[in-house]
């Protein structure tokens, strides 16, 4: 019975971590596009925004848009990794790497399906997402080991 609770808790941790990552990226996309001159009131599909900032009059903001999207994605993966590691009881880094791998697969799918990304963004997004998520888990793991580790007395007596 205990194993079932652990599996459920770990599954919830992964889903919550992914939800946090995608919510932060979505907010960053809306804020960033609005800040740089996207004037459409109804939020359109992602591919229309990418096409606008890659080809049309938004081309002059291409580096600012994709650079800030890269930074926002890294921050989102870091926060999502921290949230996942806080919920998971054991193997914190492994589960944050799993979350980073899922986001990496989604980013690769986005790059393959939407053809208008700049090349430097396509190359940089994958390691940024994966390693930022892993660093979030590493931070939580180090904090737990440093401050919350219970010291067990050794069985040897001298």
matplotlib code that plots the C-alpha trace (Angstrom):
import matplotlib.pyplot as plt

x = [0.0, 2.8, 4.3, 1.0, 1.0, 4.6, 3.8, 0.7, 2.7, 5.5, 3.0, 1.3, 4.7, 5.6, 2.2, 2.4, 5.9, 5.0, 1.9, 4.0, 6.5, 3.9, 2.0, 5.1, 6.0, 2.5, 2.5, 5.9, 4.8, 1.8, 3.7, 6.7, 4.6, 2.5, 5.6, 7.2, 4.3, 1.9, -1.4, -3.8, -6.3, -7.3, -4.4, -3.7, -1.8, 1.9, 2.9, 1.4, 3.4, 6.6, 6.0, 5.3, 8.6, 10.5, 9.4, 7.0, 7.4, 8.3, 11.6, 13.4, 12.5, 13.5, 16.5, 14.6, 11.6, 13.4, 16.1, 13.6, 11.6, 14.8, 15.3, 11.7, 11.8, 14.9, 13.4, 10.2, 12.1, 14.0, 10.9, 9.1, 12.1, 12.0, 8.3, 8.7, 11.6, 9.6, 6.7, 8.8, 10.0, 13.0, 15.1, 14.5, 17.1, 15.8, 12.3, 13.4, 15.5, 12.4, 10.4, 13.2, 13.2, 9.5, 9.8, 12.8, 10.7, 7.9, 10.4, 11.8, 8.3, 7.7, 10.9, 10.1, 6.5, 6.8, 9.5, 10.0, 12.4, 15.8, 18.6, 20.3, 17.0, 16.5, 20.0, 19.8, 16.3, 16.9, 19.9, 18.4, 15.2, 16.8, 19.6, 17.5, 15.0, 17.8, 19.5, 16.1, 16.1, 19.8, 19.2, 16.3, 18.4, 21.4, 19.2, 17.5, 20.8, 22.4, 19.6, 17.1, 19.2, 18.7, 21.9, 21.7, 24.1, 26.5, 26.1, 29.8, 30.9, 34.5]
y = [0.0, 2.4, 1.9, 2.9, 6.2, 6.9, 6.3, 8.5, 11.3, 11.1, 11.2, 14.2, 15.9, 15.4, 16.7, 19.8, 20.5, 20.4, 22.6, 25.2, 25.2, 25.6, 28.2, 30.4, 29.9, 30.9, 34.0, 34.9, 34.5, 36.7, 39.4, 39.3, 39.5, 42.3, 44.2, 44.0, 45.2, 42.2, 44.0, 41.2, 41.2, 37.6, 35.3, 33.4, 30.3, 30.2, 29.8, 33.2, 35.0, 33.2, 34.0, 37.7, 38.0, 36.1, 37.6, 40.6, 44.0, 42.3, 41.1, 44.0, 42.6, 39.0, 38.9, 40.5, 38.3, 34.9, 35.9, 36.7, 33.6, 31.6, 33.2, 32.8, 29.2, 28.6, 30.3, 28.3, 25.0, 25.9, 26.8, 23.7, 21.5, 23.1, 22.4, 18.8, 18.2, 19.6, 17.2, 14.1, 12.3, 10.5, 10.7, 14.4, 14.9, 11.9, 13.2, 16.8, 15.3, 13.4, 16.7, 18.3, 15.5, 15.8, 19.6, 18.9, 16.6, 19.1, 21.8, 19.6, 19.0, 22.7, 23.4, 20.6, 21.6, 25.4, 26.2, 29.9, 29.8, 31.3, 28.7, 29.9, 29.5, 26.0, 25.0, 26.8, 25.9, 22.2, 22.4, 25.4, 23.5, 20.3, 21.7, 24.4, 21.8, 19.5, 22.5, 23.2, 19.6, 19.9, 23.0, 21.4, 18.2, 20.1, 22.2, 19.0, 17.3, 20.3, 21.4, 18.6, 15.5, 13.5, 12.2, 8.6, 7.4, 4.8, 1.2, 1.0, 2.2, 3.1]
z = [0.0, 0.8, -2.7, -4.3, -2.4, -3.4, -7.1, -6.9, -5.1, -7.7, -10.6, -9.0, -8.6, -12.3, -13.4, -11.1, -12.2, -15.8, -15.2, -13.4, -16.3, -19.0, -17.0, -16.6, -20.3, -21.4, -19.2, -20.5, -24.1, -23.6, -21.7, -24.1, -27.2, -25.8, -24.7, -28.2, -30.2, -30.8, -30.9, -31.3, -28.4, -28.8, -28.1, -31.4, -32.0, -31.1, -34.7, -35.7, -33.0, -34.1, -37.7, -36.8, -34.9, -37.6, -40.9, -40.7, -39.1, -35.8, -37.3, -35.7, -32.3, -33.1, -30.8, -27.9, -28.3, -28.6, -26.1, -23.5, -24.3, -23.8, -20.4, -19.4, -20.4, -18.3, -15.3, -15.8, -16.0, -12.8, -10.9, -12.2, -11.2, -7.7, -7.3, -8.5, -6.1, -3.2, -3.8, -4.5, -1.4, -2.8, -6.0, -6.4, -9.1, -11.1, -11.2, -12.1, -14.9, -16.1, -16.1, -18.0, -20.5, -21.1, -21.6, -23.9, -26.0, -26.2, -27.2, -29.9, -31.2, -31.3, -33.2, -35.7, -36.2, -36.3, -38.9, -38.2, -35.1, -35.5, -35.6, -32.4, -30.5, -31.8, -30.7, -27.3, -26.1, -25.5, -23.1, -21.3, -20.5, -19.5, -17.4, -15.7, -14.6, -13.2, -11.4, -9.7, -8.4, -7.4, -5.4, -3.4, -2.9, -1.6, 0.7, 2.1, 2.6, 4.3, 6.6, 7.0, 7.1, 10.3, 11.7, 12.7, 15.4, 14.2, 15.5, 16.3, 19.7, 20.3]

ax = plt.figure().add_subplot(projection="3d")
ax.plot(x, y, z, "-o")
ax.set_aspect("equal")
plt.show()
